[in-house]
């Protein structure tokens, strides 16, 4: 199976998602958050840098739980919606 190249919109959403997760992580280390979410540090690094703009739902759900952020906020980013809690 060949994966289609990412569109500019997908790349932009990936960067937005990554920035949100980096901010939510705060001063916690990438390794600590990744381990708590049950993902590899490299996977979290790719998500945070926008190199993995479409992570699996279970990954997003685990990160929302570990970071204490509403899953709805992450869904809004992934669905390219502007409504985020202030």
Contact map, one row per residue, 1 for C-alpha under 8 A:
11100000000000000000000000000000000000000000000000000000000000000000000000000000000000
11110000000000000000000000000000000000000000000000000000000000000000000000000000000000
11111000000000000000000000000000000000000000000000000000000000000000000000000000000000
01111100000000000000000000000000000000000000000000000000000000000000000000000000000000
00111110000000000000000000000000000000000000000000000000000000000000000000000000000000
00011111111000000000000000000000000000000000000000000000000000000000000000000000000000
00001111111000000000000000000000000000000000000000000000000000000000000000000000000000
00000111111100000000000000000000000000000000000000000000000000000000000000000000000000
00000111111110000000000000000000000000000000000000000000000000000000000000000000000000
00000111111111000000000000000000000000000000000000001100000000000000000000000000000000
00000111111111100000000000000000000000000000000001101000000000000000000000000000000000
00000001111111110000000000000000000000000000000001000000000000000000000000000000000000
00000000111111111000000000000000000000000000000001001000000000000000000000001101000000
00000000011111111100000000000000000000000000001011111100000000000000000000000100000000
00000000001111111110000000000000000000000000000111101000000000000000000000000000000000
00000000000111111111000000000000000000000000000001000000000000000000000000001000000000
00000000000011111111100000000000000000000000001101001000000000000000000001001100000000
00000000000001111111110000000000000000000000001111000000000000000000000000000000000000
00000000000000111111111000000000000000000000000110000000000000000000000000000000000000
00000000000000011111111100000000000000000000000000000000000000000000000000000000000000
00000000000000001111111110000000000000000000000100000000000000000000000000000000000000
00000000000000000111111111000000000000000000000100000000000000000000000000000000000000
00000000000000000011111111000000000000000000000000000000000000000000000000000000000000
00000000000000000001111111000000000000000000000000000000000000000010100000000000000000
00000000000000000000111111111100100000000000000000000000000000000010000000000000000000
00000000000000000000011111110000000000000000000000000000000000000000000000000000000000
00000000000000000000000011111000000000000000000000000000000000000000000000000000000000
00000000000000000000000011111101100000000000000000000000000000000000000000000000000000
00000000000000000000000010111111100000000000000000000000000000000000000000000000000000
00000000000000000000000010011111110000001001100000000000000000000000000000000000000000
00000000000000000000000000001111111000011000000000000000000000000000000000000000000000
00000000000000000000000000011111111100000000000000000000000000000000000000000000000000
00000000000000000000000010011111111110000000000000000000000000100110000000000000000000
00000000000000000000000000000111111111111011000000000000000000000000000000000000000000
00000000000000000000000000000011111111111000000000000000000000000000000000000000000000
00000000000000000000000000000001111111100000000000000000000000000100000000000000000000
00000000000000000000000000000000111111100000000000000000001001101100000000000000000000
00000000000000000000000000000000011111110000000000000000000001000000000000000000000000
00000000000000000000000000000000011111111011000000000000001000000000000000000000000000
00000000000000000000000000000010011001111111000000000000000000000000000000000000000000
00000000000000000000000000000110011000111111100000000000000000000000000000000000000000
00000000000000000000000000000000000000011111110000000000000000000000000000000000000000
00000000000000000000000000000000010000111111111000010000000000000000000000000000000000
00000000000000000000000000000100010000111111111100000000000000000000000000000000000000
00000000000000000000000000000100000000001111111110000000000000000000000000000000000000
00000000000000000000000000000000000000000111111111110000000000000000000000000000000000
00000000000001001100000000000000000000000011111111111010000000000000000000000000000000
00000000000000101110110000000000000000000001111111100000000000000000000000000000000000
00000000000001100110000000000000000000000000111111110000000000000000000000000000000000
00000000001111111100000000000000000000000000011111111000000000000000000000000000000000
00000000001001100000000000000000000000000000011111111000000000000000000000000000000000
00000000000001000000000000000000000000000010011011111110000000000000000000000000000000
00000000011011101000000000000000000000000000001001111110000000000000000000000000000000
00000000010001000000000000000000000000000000000000011111000000000000000000000100000000
00000000000000000000000000000000000000000000001000011111101100000000000000000000000000
00000000000000000000000000000000000000000000000000000111111100000000000000000000000000
00000000000000000000000000000000000000000000000000000011111110000000000000000000000000
00000000000000000000000000000000000000000000000000000001111111000000000000000000000000
00000000000000000000000000000000000010100000000000000011111111100000000000000000000000
00000000000000000000000000000000000000000000000000000011111111110000001001000000000000
00000000000000000000000000000000000000000000000000000000111111111000001000000000000000
00000000000000000000000000000000000011000000000000000000011111111100000000000000000000
00000000000000000000000000000000100010000000000000000000001111111110000000000000000000
00000000000000000000000000000000000000000000000000000000000111111111111001000000000000
00000000000000000000000000000000000010000000000000000000000011111111111000000000000000
00000000000000000000000000000000100110000000000000000000000001111111000000000000000000
00000000000000000000000110000000100000000000000000000000000000111111100000000000000000
00000000000000000000000000000000000000000000000000000000000000011111110000000000000000
00000000000000000000000100000000000000000000000000000000000000011011111010000000000000
00000000000000000000000000000000000000000000000000000000000000011001111111000000000000
00000000000000000000000000000000000000000000000000000000000110011000111111100000000000
00000000000000000000000000000000000000000000000000000000000000000000011111110000000000
00000000000000000000000000000000000000000000000000000000000000000000111111111000000110
00000000000000001000000000000000000000000000000000000000000100010000011111111100000000
00000000000000000000000000000000000000000000000000000000000000000000001111111110000000
00000000000000000000000000000000000000000000000000000000000000000000000111111111111100
00000000000010011000000000000000000000000000000000000000000000000000000011111111110000
00000000000011001000000000000000000000000000000000000100000000000000000001111111100000
00000000000000000000000000000000000000000000000000000000000000000000000000111111100000
00000000000010000000000000000000000000000000000000000000000000000000000000011111110000
00000000000000000000000000000000000000000000000000000000000000000000000000011111111000
00000000000000000000000000000000000000000000000000000000000000000000000000011001111100
00000000000000000000000000000000000000000000000000000000000000000000000000010000111110
00000000000000000000000000000000000000000000000000000000000000000000000010010000011111
00000000000000000000000000000000000000000000000000000000000000000000000010000000001111
00000000000000000000000000000000000000000000000000000000000000000000000000000000000111
